[in-house]
Amino acid sequence: MTIEASVDARPPAAPVNALLTAPILPTLLKLALPNSIAMFATALVAVAETSYIGRLGVEPLAGIALVFPFVMLTQMMSAGAMGGGVSSAVSRALGAGNRERAATLALHAAIIGTLAGLFFTVMMLVFGRAFYALLGGSGAVLEQAMHYSQVLFSGAVSIWLVNTLASVVRGTGDMRAPSAVLIAVAIIQVVVGGTFGLGLFGVPSFGMRGVAAGQLIAFTLGAIFLIWYLASGRSRLKLNLRNFAFQRDMFLDILKVGAISCLSPLQTVLTILIFTKILAGFGTVTLAGYGMGSRLEFLLVPISFAFGVASVPMVGMAMGADLVSRARKVAWTAGAAAGLSLGLLGVIVAIKPSLWVSLFTSDPGVTQAAYSYFAWAGPAFGFFGMGTCLYFSSQGAAKMLGPVLSGTLRLLLVAVGGWWLASSGAEAWTLFALVGGAMVVFGLTTALSVRLTRWGK
């Protein structure tokens, strides 16, 4: 009787986190779907924005091309790089059963996001004109770029806060709420940017400033909502503002993953800029053909991003719970899923490139260049998808050196190899083959680094 009473008096066992026990592939697919939809919405915003900037004229269209790499860098750093560090730290704390630490990490992440946003604001407002001039901007084109840039980057804090706080929520295993916020932000951006930019519904046309204002307003509203969502206790993690205190180890826990990860977006943007500069020497037709291919890549990245971001909390929680074997299985499963998905699409466009190219052009020269690009680079999309996904999984395990070095190798191959081919008078198809080869090397070396790197203590 006494024994039974003592057993009954024990506190109930804490519920086991489903991400630590659920079947891996079905759980990954469930988590990846909302992310995929949100990322596609974000990608389509860029297409829509380019469409109505085109209505403003050739000079605004050329101007946005100068600003776009820096906008992409801001998004990639805040969402994929530092955001991955945030999700990793939060999920590892939750996996270890320490909710208080996870909540404190979330507040430190918000501070990092705010400071990073302020850095981008100061950098782009002070040095933006010099950056765009360095890329070849001048005259009216440079002025249009500045009109867009000054408005957008004045609110860089909002962009960083949306992506940082969304990463906090993802770190808890909740993918639906941040995805819904990003979809809402995308819709608001298209509607407000189009209205203010083109002067719809009786509103005066503000041109490029109006287009940028759409993104600024949308992300500001998104940031306000996510702050409320986390502070109100409606999320799986409630921010504890009353007992907050700066803790050095909290910053280090996030930055040891996020800071190193920020090198990857820099490498990606540099790779695009260098290769575009090299291809410009082959003429407008070849450059336009490459543009058709890179545009499809931009729309396919959300697939690997979705699987990768979904793997971060699963890997992070498993690592926090010292389930290293499960963490590795999650990483390989996610990498395989992303690789197969992008690989299939890459093979399809390599065999039948007209399915994509005919949507944009009927020019024989551009079409031929695009066909050549897909023939060489399309089959390598799967390796790129696998490598990108394993990059995110490595964030969950807080082991980023190998994937970052793989990105460095890809950058060197494209830069050095592209320069050598161009200077030796090689044909354009050799550069497209170089791009495909660099993707294969990136995917295989990232996989090798994950295989050889010891996870766990």
Protein Blocks (a to p, Z undefined) as FASTA:
>chain_A
ZZmmmmmmpccdddddfklmgcfklmmmmmmmmmmmmmmmmmmmmmmmmmmmmmnojklm
mmmmmmmmmmmmmmmmmmmmmmmmmmmmmmmmmmnopaklmmmmmmmmmmmmmmmmmmmm
mmmmmmmmmmmmmnopahjllmmmmmmmmmmmmmmmmmmmmmmmmmmmmmnopaklmmmm
mmmmmmmmmmmmmmmmnopghiacehjmlmmmmmmmmmmmmmmmmmmmmmnopambdcdf
klgccdfklmmmmmmmmmmmmmmmmmmmmmmmmmmmmmmmnojklmmmmmmmmmmmmmmm
mmmmmmmmmmmmmmmmmmmnopaklmmmmmmmmmmmmmmmmmmmmmmmmmmmmlmmmmmo
ccfklmmmmmmmmmmmmmmmmmmmmmmmmmmmmmmnopaklmmmmmmmmmmmmmmmmmmm
mmnopafklmmmmmmmmmmmmmmmmmmmmmmpcgdZZ
